[in-house]
């Protein structure tokens, strides 16, 4: 048996005492001695010794064999190569997990690109007035050009020669046509001075939209001219020069002299008031005497619907119903000469019936709701709104069988519609509550 010096014996005692280090007589093996003298791990054919670490105190074999248990404390001052390898392996695994998470996040982002608006859209929606107007004008369309002094439009000159006017950038597009002169428009807007983040004027803060008639210049000229270029539900930003706003002197102290402004405007709705005179004649003469032109009659009926929608937005439900009813009567008396006209008539009639049903539903007049929904279903038997609203009306009248029939039809058409699913749950709860009430009633009747 090779004798060990004191230092080698100390190293040997710090090694793990497993059976592989002892021979059959309980003596240290040659491999263990070589390992102790060289302070190198045993060559085990290339296998890494991940579990072998240095301990602060040697293991007492007698205590371990007596099953009394021992506390193993690692020597944190000096870890062997196996522990370092284990730590490195763990770090590599953590990096792999992090990379996998990064790839997953990237995949999710790629999948959602079609639903998340682009960065440009966000930059347009979040109006940053810390930028100079000159920096913003480059990406906007110069709609109206003026000399910057008297507000008179200049035609046929390049933008570089115009000192003022109106510049426009659409934030999101609207639908339909632009309002003609004489139309009554309802808008929301925020107005900013240059380099100011807080609006100096806002209909949102007042919680009341601005309503005016185009061409009458009851508002600032620049605001009137800007709204003429918009569609219903369009939202856009405009930079307007001072000659189309408050002029050279402004209105101190609130409005500085020669103040340009940025307006963020949303056109909520507009009504063609050029047809108001013809609408007023509906009270005095026969509808057929107003006009026989089909397109004009459609425009009149559409205007009546728009006026009803406007009253609905103001929560004037009774007035809205009157406009819808007048539109229905006018359309039903309109004669069609071809299939295309018949389709137009039915589409507008369907909208009027649905709008009337919605108003009656809010007023809890369920009989009238059912009547208008049935009229709508005759025009379109698979109309989801009509099926949904008539089901609510029947449920409110405790006619659960009819409500269930219409709701099932709606579910078969749109099985993943969240509103329909919620209504189905409400209907189930109402049926269950009715059964409980009947059980209580029968219990009281037979236990008197």
FIBAMAR-351415 format. One line per 5 residues: number of its first residue (from 0); their letters; for each residue x, y, z of C-alpha. Coordinates in nm, 4 decimals, decimal comma, padded with zeros to 6 digits. Example, Ala and Ser with C-alpha at 12.3 -4.5 7.8 and 13.67 -1.06 7.14 Angstrom:
2
0 = AS = 01,2300/-00,4500/00,7800 ~ 01,3670/-00,1060/00,7140
END
This chain:
448
0 = XXXXX = 00,0000/00,0000/00,0000 ~ 00,1475/00,3316/-00,1019 ~ 00,1863/00,5712/00,1819 ~ 00,0449/00,9169/00,1520 ~ 00,1871/01,2379/00,2817
5 = XXXXX = -00,0253/01,4584/00,4990 ~ -00,1398/01,6876/00,2169 ~ -00,2407/01,4016/-00,0107 ~ -00,4238/01,2332/00,2732 ~ -00,6165/01,5553/00,3371
10 = XXXXX = -00,7171/01,5682/-00,0275 ~ -00,8141/01,2034/-00,0198 ~ -01,0345/01,2537/00,2848 ~ -01,2187/01,5294/00,1055 ~ -01,3244/01,2963/-00,1739
15 = XXXXX = -01,6583/01,1176/-00,1786 ~ -01,6261/00,7820/00,0022 ~ -01,8100/00,5470/-00,2298 ~ -01,7361/00,1787/-00,2854 ~ -01,5544/00,2452/-00,6110
20 = XXXXX = -01,2643/00,4055/-00,4156 ~ -01,2056/00,1031/-00,1874 ~ -01,0734/-00,2449/-00,2588 ~ -01,2041/-00,5682/-00,1108 ~ -01,0012/-00,5165/00,2067
25 = XXXXX = -01,1331/-00,1649/00,2606 ~ -00,8099/-00,0041/00,1457 ~ -00,7791/00,2770/-00,1063 ~ -00,7471/00,1601/-00,4627 ~ -00,4590/00,2632/-00,6887
30 = XXXXX = -00,6965/00,4788/-00,8928 ~ -00,8055/00,6601/-00,5774 ~ -00,4449/00,7139/-00,4716 ~ -00,3534/00,8477/-00,8139 ~ -00,6546/01,0747/-00,8032
35 = XXXXX = -00,5517/01,2065/-00,4601 ~ -00,1882/01,2702/-00,5502 ~ -00,2575/01,4330/-00,8856 ~ -00,5796/01,6129/-00,7799 ~ -00,7283/01,4996/-01,1137
40 = XXXXX = -01,0555/01,3147/-01,1633 ~ -01,0492/00,9475/-01,2557 ~ -01,0606/00,8726/-01,6251 ~ -01,3924/00,6970/-01,6695 ~ -01,3935/00,6627/-02,0462
45 = XXXXX = -01,4979/01,0174/-02,1233 ~ -01,7988/01,0246/-01,8897 ~ -01,8460/01,3523/-01,7053 ~ -01,8641/01,3302/-01,3234 ~ -02,1472/01,5731/-01,2680
50 = XXXXX = -02,2195/01,4646/-00,9100 ~ -01,8636/01,4879/-00,7699 ~ -01,8056/01,8073/-00,5766 ~ -01,5818/01,9043/-00,2866 ~ -01,7294/01,9007/00,0626
55 = XXXXX = -01,6508/02,1297/00,3474 ~ -01,6124/01,8295/00,5850 ~ -01,5330/01,4648/00,5049 ~ -01,8050/01,2039/00,5350 ~ -01,7946/00,9859/00,8463
60 = XXXXX = -01,8623/00,6331/00,7192 ~ -01,9569/00,4955/01,0623 ~ -02,2162/00,7637/01,1171 ~ -02,3458/00,7113/00,7655 ~ -02,3707/00,3326/00,8115
65 = XXXXX = -02,5531/00,3736/01,1424 ~ -02,8271/00,5555/00,9509 ~ -02,8032/00,8553/01,1752 ~ -02,7727/01,0792/00,8713 ~ -02,5270/01,3524/00,7859
70 = XXXXX = -02,5454/01,7045/00,6517 ~ -02,3357/01,7456/00,3392 ~ -02,2010/02,0980/00,2950 ~ -02,0337/02,2011/-00,0288 ~ -01,7040/02,3812/-00,0208
75 = XXXXX = -01,8060/02,7007/-00,1913 ~ -01,4513/02,8335/-00,2014 ~ -01,3381/02,5774/-00,4538 ~ -01,5658/02,3729/-00,6794 ~ -01,4241/02,0938/-00,8862
80 = XXXXX = -01,4481/02,0623/-01,2627 ~ -01,7573/01,8415/-01,2426 ~ -01,9545/02,1093/-01,0615 ~ -01,8360/02,3710/-01,3047 ~ -01,9481/02,1457/-01,5896
85 = XXXXX = -02,2882/02,1049/-01,4295 ~ -02,3274/02,4813/-01,3882 ~ -02,2210/02,5383/-01,7475 ~ -02,4715/02,2766/-01,8639 ~ -02,7481/02,4427/-01,6648
90 = XXXXX = -02,6612/02,7813/-01,8106 ~ -02,6691/02,6360/-02,1610 ~ -03,0109/02,4827/-02,0947 ~ -03,1375/02,8185/-01,9645 ~ -03,0132/02,9862/-02,2813
95 = XXXXX = -03,1949/02,7270/-02,4940 ~ -03,5186/02,7897/-02,3036 ~ -03,4768/03,1647/-02,3429 ~ -03,4158/03,1265/-02,7151 ~ -03,7204/02,9023/-02,7455
100 = XXXXX = -03,9311/03,1632/-02,5659 ~ -03,7936/03,4322/-02,7963 ~ -03,8832/03,2226/-03,1000 ~ -04,2297/03,1634/-02,9550 ~ -04,2849/03,5348/-02,8969
105 = XXXXX = -04,1648/03,6088/-03,2480 ~ -04,4050/03,3475/-03,3877 ~ -04,6959/03,4974/-03,1961 ~ -04,6060/03,8452/-03,3182 ~ -04,5911/03,7200/-03,6764
110 = XXXXX = -04,9295/03,5532/-03,6391 ~ -05,0859/03,8699/-03,5011 ~ -04,9468/04,1031/-03,7646 ~ -05,2746/04,0854/-03,9549 ~ -05,4749/04,2016/-03,6514
115 = XXXXX = -05,2375/04,4481/-03,4825 ~ -05,2322/04,7897/-03,6530 ~ -04,9007/04,8930/-03,7995 ~ -04,6670/05,1260/-03,6155 ~ -04,7499/05,3993/-03,8639
120 = XXXXX = -05,1156/05,3814/-03,7651 ~ -05,0282/05,4185/-03,3968 ~ -04,8044/05,7143/-03,4731 ~ -05,0949/05,8741/-03,6604 ~ -05,3477/05,8065/-03,3875
125 = XXXXX = -05,1233/05,9403/-03,1118 ~ -05,0938/06,3009/-03,2209 ~ -04,7498/06,4258/-03,1174 ~ -04,7558/06,8036/-03,1028 ~ -04,4037/06,8252/-02,9744
130 = XXXXX = -04,3143/06,8291/-03,3456 ~ -04,3071/07,1491/-03,5425 ~ -04,5889/07,1899/-03,7917 ~ -04,3279/07,2236/-04,0662 ~ -04,2046/06,8705/-03,9866
135 = XXXXX = -04,5583/06,7318/-04,0112 ~ -04,6624/06,9093/-04,3293 ~ -04,4342/06,6956/-04,5444 ~ -04,6490/06,3858/-04,4949 ~ -04,9839/06,5616/-04,5434
140 = XXXXX = -05,1932/06,6563/-04,8462 ~ -05,2265/07,0261/-04,9212 ~ -05,6008/07,0531/-04,9886 ~ -05,6588/07,4278/-04,9969 ~ -05,3882/07,6840/-05,0727
145 = XXXXX = -05,4025/08,0458/-04,9561 ~ -05,1635/08,3386/-04,9341 ~ -05,1716/08,3156/-04,5534 ~ -05,3280/08,6620/-04,5092 ~ -05,6907/08,6876/-04,6213
150 = XXXXX = -05,7980/08,3208/-04,6541 ~ -05,8842/08,3494/-05,0238 ~ -05,8126/08,0149/-05,1991 ~ -05,5382/08,0179/-05,4625 ~ -05,5820/07,7751/-05,7500
155 = XXXXX = -05,3223/07,6420/-05,9906 ~ -05,0114/07,7213/-05,7872 ~ -04,7628/07,4759/-05,6306 ~ -04,7650/07,4207/-05,2557 ~ -04,4225/07,5818/-05,2217
160 = XXXXX = -04,5686/07,9160/-05,3299 ~ -04,8677/07,9014/-05,0915 ~ -04,8108/08,0601/-04,7510 ~ -05,1166/07,9030/-04,5878 ~ -05,4204/07,6844/-04,6342
165 = XXXXX = -05,5378/07,3428/-04,5111 ~ -05,3292/07,0256/-04,4947 ~ -05,4920/06,6865/-04,4327 ~ -05,3848/06,3368/-04,3273 ~ -05,6408/06,0545/-04,2851
170 = XXXXX = -05,6036/05,8553/-03,9641 ~ -05,8694/05,6030/-04,0607 ~ -06,1078/05,6116/-04,3523 ~ -06,4822/05,6583/-04,3424 ~ -06,7661/05,5249/-04,5542
175 = XXXXX = -07,0034/05,6697/-04,8101 ~ -07,0012/06,0087/-04,9757 ~ -06,8783/06,3449/-04,8524 ~ -07,1541/06,5782/-04,7253 ~ -07,2892/06,8309/-04,9765
180 = XXXXX = -07,3270/07,2007/-04,9020 ~ -07,6261/07,2680/-04,6820 ~ -07,5886/06,9411/-04,4902 ~ -07,6054/06,9370/-04,1146 ~ -07,2944/06,7667/-03,9753
185 = XXXXX = -07,2050/06,6383/-03,6290 ~ -06,8353/06,6198/-03,5438 ~ -06,5998/06,5588/-03,2540 ~ -06,2630/06,7303/-03,2532 ~ -05,9534/06,8229/-03,0535
190 = XXXXX = -05,7697/07,1446/-03,1418 ~ -05,4003/07,2037/-03,0621 ~ -05,1569/07,4877/-03,0972 ~ -04,8085/07,4106/-03,2200 ~ -04,5802/07,2323/-02,9688
195 = XXXXX = -04,8687/07,1866/-02,7211 ~ -04,9776/06,8400/-02,6093 ~ -05,2975/06,9578/-02,4405 ~ -05,5886/07,0717/-02,6636 ~ -05,7038/07,4275/-02,6188
200 = XXXXX = -06,0513/07,3298/-02,7455 ~ -06,2190/06,9879/-02,7366 ~ -06,5709/06,8592/-02,7882 ~ -06,4639/06,5392/-02,6125 ~ -06,3938/06,7346/-02,2958
205 = XXXXX = -06,7304/06,9101/-02,3258 ~ -06,8893/06,5672/-02,3907 ~ -07,1047/06,7153/-02,6638 ~ -07,0391/06,6979/-03,0388 ~ -07,0357/07,0119/-03,2504
210 = XXXXX = -07,3285/07,0434/-03,4916 ~ -07,3479/07,2976/-03,7735 ~ -07,4622/07,3417/-04,1328 ~ -07,1992/07,3326/-04,4046 ~ -07,1600/07,6456/-04,6154
215 = XXXXX = -07,3199/07,8772/-04,3600 ~ -06,9829/07,9418/-04,1898 ~ -07,1341/07,9287/-03,8431 ~ -06,7968/07,7935/-03,7289 ~ -06,4363/07,8777/-03,8166
220 = XXXXX = -06,3906/07,8875/-04,1956 ~ -06,1089/07,6357/-04,1852 ~ -06,3196/07,3911/-03,9838 ~ -06,6098/07,4253/-04,2285 ~ -06,3837/07,3695/-04,5297
225 = XXXXX = -06,2052/07,0743/-04,3692 ~ -06,5239/06,8825/-04,2839 ~ -06,6449/06,9099/-04,6439 ~ -06,3657/06,6693/-04,7468 ~ -06,4587/06,3949/-04,4980
230 = XXXXX = -06,6721/06,0820/-04,5120 ~ -06,9026/05,9539/-04,2415 ~ -06,7004/05,8018/-03,9522 ~ -06,3737/05,9263/-04,0994 ~ -06,1063/06,0496/-03,8577
235 = XXXXX = -05,8358/06,2821/-03,9876 ~ -05,5926/06,5467/-03,8740 ~ -05,5758/06,8915/-04,0330 ~ -05,3213/07,1693/-04,0008 ~ -05,4959/07,4993/-04,0731
240 = XXXXX = -05,3278/07,8369/-04,1182 ~ -05,4294/08,1394/-03,9135 ~ -05,6050/08,3209/-04,1998 ~ -05,8707/08,0443/-04,2009 ~ -05,9022/08,0432/-03,8209
245 = XXXXX = -05,8634/08,3388/-03,5852 ~ -05,6853/08,5785/-03,8186 ~ -05,3902/08,8060/-03,7668 ~ -05,4813/08,9274/-03,4190 ~ -05,6175/08,6101/-03,2644
250 = XXXXX = -05,8156/08,6421/-02,9435 ~ -05,5722/08,7206/-02,6583 ~ -05,4929/08,5907/-02,4092 ~ -05,6259/08,2494/-02,5049 ~ -05,5650/08,2661/-02,8814
255 = XXXXX = -05,2282/08,4161/-02,9778 ~ -05,1898/08,6283/-03,2918 ~ -05,1410/08,4487/-03,6228 ~ -05,1984/08,1135/-03,4547 ~ -05,1966/07,8020/-03,6698
260 = XXXXX = -05,3800/07,4988/-03,5311 ~ -05,3907/07,1235/-03,5669 ~ -05,7433/06,9769/-03,5618 ~ -05,8136/06,6058/-03,5111 ~ -06,1691/06,5671/-03,6425
265 = XXXXX = -06,4120/06,2748/-03,6537 ~ -06,7239/06,3125/-03,8688 ~ -06,9948/06,1303/-03,6745 ~ -07,2859/06,1809/-03,9129 ~ -07,4368/06,4185/-04,1637
270 = XXXXX = -07,7864/06,4791/-04,2985 ~ -07,8630/06,6247/-04,6394 ~ -08,0804/06,9199/-04,5447 ~ -08,1491/07,0055/-04,9079 ~ -08,4239/06,7425/-04,8833
275 = XXXXX = -08,5780/06,8935/-04,5699 ~ -08,8293/07,0974/-04,7693 ~ -08,9474/06,7877/-04,9515 ~ -08,9675/06,6005/-04,6213 ~ -09,1863/06,8760/-04,4776
280 = XXXXX = -09,4274/06,8315/-04,7694 ~ -09,4932/06,4769/-04,6501 ~ -09,7256/06,6267/-04,3879 ~ -09,9439/06,8130/-04,6350 ~ -09,9559/06,6348/-04,9719
285 = XXXXX = -09,9474/06,2864/-05,1165 ~ -09,6045/06,1198/-05,1237 ~ -09,6340/06,0510/-05,4963 ~ -09,6622/06,4234/-05,5703 ~ -09,3203/06,4961/-05,4195
290 = XXXXX = -09,1215/06,3107/-05,6826 ~ -09,1505/06,0010/-05,8949 ~ -08,7772/05,9631/-05,9450 ~ -08,6734/05,6400/-05,7730 ~ -08,3195/05,7524/-05,6843
295 = XXXXX = -08,4454/06,0702/-05,5239 ~ -08,7093/05,8807/-05,3282 ~ -08,4359/05,6473/-05,2010 ~ -08,2306/05,9491/-05,0935 ~ -08,5314/06,0906/-04,9068
300 = XXXXX = -08,5919/05,7596/-04,7282 ~ -08,2218/05,7352/-04,6440 ~ -08,2290/06,0875/-04,5054 ~ -08,5254/05,9934/-04,2851 ~ -08,3258/05,6962/-04,1591
305 = XXXXX = -08,0222/05,9189/-04,0936 ~ -08,2379/06,1615/-03,8988 ~ -08,3743/05,8708/-03,6971 ~ -08,0216/05,7471/-03,6301 ~ -07,9248/06,0943/-03,5183
310 = XXXXX = -08,2115/06,1020/-03,2692 ~ -08,1246/05,7503/-03,1532 ~ -07,7679/05,8648/-03,0811 ~ -07,9168/06,1446/-02,8694 ~ -08,1343/05,8858/-02,6853
315 = XXXXX = -08,4542/06,0416/-02,8251 ~ -08,6072/05,7024/-02,9047 ~ -08,9636/05,8212/-02,9696 ~ -08,8460/06,0805/-03,2238 ~ -08,6217/05,8193/-03,3860
320 = XXXXX = -08,9175/05,5809/-03,4207 ~ -09,1217/05,8523/-03,5927 ~ -08,8495/05,9115/-03,8524 ~ -08,8129/05,5368/-03,9114 ~ -09,1892/05,4968/-03,9497
325 = XXXXX = -09,2073/05,7850/-04,1968 ~ -08,9223/05,6297/-04,3966 ~ -09,0985/05,2915/-04,4053 ~ -09,4250/05,4428/-04,5242 ~ -09,2468/05,6452/-04,7910
330 = XXXXX = -09,0557/05,3405/-04,9190 ~ -09,3599/05,1145/-04,9253 ~ -09,5281/05,3650/-05,1574 ~ -09,2255/05,3791/-05,3868 ~ -09,2736/05,1960/-05,7150
335 = XXXXX = -08,9904/04,9889/-05,8621 ~ -08,9397/04,9151/-06,2303 ~ -08,6550/04,6610/-06,2235 ~ -08,4905/04,4037/-06,0008 ~ -08,2066/04,6319/-05,8973
340 = XXXXX = -08,4511/04,8919/-05,7647 ~ -08,6423/04,6203/-05,5785 ~ -08,3217/04,5063/-05,4087 ~ -08,2371/04,8643/-05,3055 ~ -08,5842/04,9140/-05,1671
345 = XXXXX = -08,5752/04,5894/-04,9656 ~ -08,2295/04,6590/-04,8236 ~ -08,3312/05,0020/-04,6951 ~ -08,6641/04,8706/-04,5666 ~ -08,4807/04,5961/-04,3773
350 = XXXXX = -08,2604/04,8541/-04,2038 ~ -08,5624/05,0622/-04,1066 ~ -08,7452/04,7622/-03,9592 ~ -08,4375/04,6571/-03,7623 ~ -08,3789/05,0087/-03,6302
355 = XXXXX = -08,7429/05,0364/-03,5239 ~ -08,7224/04,6992/-03,3486 ~ -08,4136/04,8114/-03,1592 ~ -08,5866/05,1284/-03,0390 ~ -08,8962/04,9393/-02,9280
360 = XXXXX = -08,6763/04,6831/-02,7510 ~ -08,5061/04,9575/-02,5518 ~ -08,8483/05,1009/-02,4667 ~ -08,9585/04,7493/-02,3578 ~ -09,2453/04,7537/-02,6037
365 = XXXXX = -09,1986/04,3862/-02,6889 ~ -09,5126/04,3475/-02,9030 ~ -09,3954/04,6194/-03,1437 ~ -09,0464/04,4690/-03,1370 ~ -09,1852/04,1338/-03,2484
370 = XXXXX = -09,3922/04,2972/-03,5207 ~ -09,0951/04,4825/-03,6732 ~ -08,8703/04,1755/-03,6449 ~ -09,1277/03,9633/-03,8276 ~ -09,1407/04,2237/-04,1056
375 = XXXXX = -08,7621/04,2112/-04,1275 ~ -08,7596/03,8288/-04,1352 ~ -09,0018/03,8303/-04,4270 ~ -08,7403/04,0268/-04,6206 ~ -08,4459/03,8217/-04,4895
380 = XXXXX = -08,5340/03,4980/-04,3022 ~ -08,1733/03,4493/-04,1871 ~ -08,1102/03,7969/-04,0531 ~ -07,9185/03,7559/-03,7274 ~ -08,0238/04,0888/-03,5758
385 = XXXXX = -08,3926/04,0176/-03,6306 ~ -08,3647/03,6648/-03,4884 ~ -08,1683/03,7891/-03,1896 ~ -08,4037/04,0753/-03,1056 ~ -08,7242/03,8775/-03,1485
390 = XXXXX = -08,5836/03,6087/-02,9194 ~ -08,5148/03,8693/-02,6493 ~ -08,8684/04,0053/-02,6873 ~ -09,0274/03,6605/-02,6506 ~ -08,8068/03,5818/-02,3497
395 = XXXXX = -08,9145/03,9084/-02,1859 ~ -09,2771/03,8063/-02,2423 ~ -09,2021/03,4624/-02,0857 ~ -09,2854/03,2892/-02,4118 ~ -08,9823/03,0656/-02,3907
400 = XXXXX = -09,0752/02,8185/-02,6638 ~ -09,0882/03,0882/-02,9311 ~ -08,7704/03,2485/-02,7954 ~ -08,5931/02,9120/-02,8067 ~ -08,7020/02,8509/-03,1665
405 = XXXXX = -08,5684/03,1822/-03,3012 ~ -08,2507/03,1617/-03,0935 ~ -08,1708/02,8117/-03,2188 ~ -08,2037/02,9390/-03,5746 ~ -07,9579/03,2169/-03,4968
410 = XXXXX = -07,7131/02,9747/-03,3324 ~ -07,7206/02,7472/-03,6359 ~ -07,6262/03,0447/-03,8544 ~ -07,3583/03,1903/-03,6253 ~ -07,2620/02,9315/-03,3627
415 = XXXXX = -06,9704/03,1383/-03,2265 ~ -07,1504/03,4698/-03,1866 ~ -07,0789/03,5819/-02,8288 ~ -07,4013/03,7838/-02,7911 ~ -07,6133/03,4906/-02,9069
420 = XXXXX = -07,4359/03,2550/-02,6661 ~ -07,4960/03,4969/-02,3771 ~ -07,8631/03,5250/-02,4705 ~ -07,8903/03,1437/-02,4797 ~ -07,7545/03,1303/-02,1243
425 = XXXXX = -07,9995/03,3966/-02,0097 ~ -08,2835/03,2036/-02,1703 ~ -08,1773/02,8805/-01,9930 ~ -08,1671/03,0623/-01,6597 ~ -08,5116/03,2119/-01,7213
430 = XXXXX = -08,6558/02,8662/-01,8034 ~ -08,4987/02,7194/-01,4931 ~ -08,6345/03,0003/-01,2761 ~ -08,9838/02,9456/-01,4186 ~ -08,9661/02,5743/-01,3287
435 = XXXXX = -08,8685/02,6615/-00,9723 ~ -09,1543/02,9082/-00,9443 ~ -09,3990/02,6461/-01,0717 ~ -09,2694/02,3905/-00,8213 ~ -09,3195/02,6372/-00,5371
440 = XXXXX = -09,6700/02,7157/-00,6612 ~ -09,7684/02,3476/-00,6825 ~ -09,6156/02,2829/-00,3399 ~ -09,8305/02,5573/-00,1853 ~ -10,1421/02,4343/-00,3659
445 = XXX = -10,1148/02,0756/-00,2474 ~ -09,9930/02,1490/00,1035 ~ -10,2673/02,3781/00,2206
END
